[in-house]
């Protein structure tokens, strides 16, 4: 069986060929479509085989954890990497699995990889963990990806999060489909179909931090969680930043506010205070595009939420734009200071954004595991190591008309 990446590349080329064929040449169209369908069938079979291989590897690793009487230790993993003597035990098994995975996916490995199956949710089984003074019965903690997903603001809003991706992942927009009526025997026209070229592509992102060697000598579960939480916090922040305001340049994905085709509701030439009229205008814009499906919600920052709590819908009504800071115009509202508050318009500066939309049409992708590089030398005089976490993610708005934004809120 061919590698998934190879099949995907051929499928991308075949789809491009089909898109450019003269629609009047029915024989060529049928041949191109059959070629695409055959590659899709081959890809589905390869994906099924890959999923089975990953499931087998995951079960094998869980059995090793059970036999060892403990779960994988991120502290031991980092400590052994920093000492430069090689990994041992479960940590070596995980690294070997990660290296195999990166080779299979065609990703560039820079350090030591923790595989995707390790990052997914664990089985929740119990392990007996030997420790000084007795044995501690410990429930295996949730894996990295489950915790990362829970920390994403965009996930709380309803974004679609896809993991274990391979190669580029194409998406279909609504313009890829047309409908109509006709008599029996009439041919369905295909001339009006606009094949989507929206694809998820792996973008490298990284988190760099310093850890003391004294900390890595600890065996406490609390230390395990401390290190893991710091990685999760900053990794989630990178993804959320890209989702809201990624520039599309210098390796960044293109975020909502930089996506061509979303609706922008203007306040004024140099920015304007938030108004009930403009809040409703965001909803109207999305509804007018027939995009009011899925997970509808508002997103903004703390400054705007503060304004919403103090501005009355109508003067003297005693009813404010939001009462609880969690709902707005009957929809859920999430806030994060990652949503920009440093925008400019005309002479206005430090303006904020308020976004509304169907968040299911924002897709977050993850490829492979995480690649960890340890530098034990740069900060050696301070008894610290420098750790760099490399991951492969993308964020894409697959339906721009599903979103509307105000980008000139004075708050």
KACOR-V182754 format. One record per pair of residues at least 24 apart in sequence whose C-alpha atoms are under 6 Angstrom apart, sorted by the first residue. I is the first residue (numbers start at 0). J is the second residue. Records with the same first field share a line. If there is no record, write none. Layout:
# KACOR-V182754
I=J + J
This chain:
# KACOR-V182754
4=166
10=38
57=116
68=126 + 127 + 128
69=126 + 128
74=215 + 223
78=215
81=375
110=370 + 371 + 372
111=370 + 371
112=369 + 370
113=368 + 369
114=368
115=367 + 368
118=142 + 143 + 144
119=144
120=145
147=231
151=235
157=294 + 358 + 359
158=358 + 359 + 361 + 362
159=359 + 362
160=362 + 363
161=364
162=364 + 365
163=366 + 367
164=366
167=199 + 200
168=198 + 199
169=197 + 198
170=197 + 198
171=195
201=391 + 392 + 393
202=391 + 392 + 393
203=390 + 391
204=389 + 390
205=388 + 389
206=387 + 388
207=386 + 387
208=385 + 386
209=384 + 385
210=383 + 384
211=382 + 383
212=382 + 383
240=337
242=394
252=393 + 394
260=399
261=399 + 400 + 402 + 403
262=403
263=403 + 404 + 405
264=405
268=345
269=344 + 345 + 346 + 347
270=347 + 407 + 408
271=408 + 409
272=408 + 409
273=408
275=312
281=403
285=401
290=401
293=357
294=357 + 358 + 359
295=356 + 357
296=330 + 331 + 332 + 355 + 356
297=332 + 354 + 355
298=332 + 333 + 334 + 353 + 354
299=334 + 338 + 353
300=334 + 335 + 336 + 338
302=410
303=410
350=407 + 408 + 409
351=406 + 407 + 408
352=405 + 406
353=404 + 405
354=403 + 404
355=402 + 403
356=401 + 402
357=401
360=396 + 397 + 398
361=395 + 396
362=394 + 395
363=393 + 394
364=392 + 393
365=391 + 392
366=391
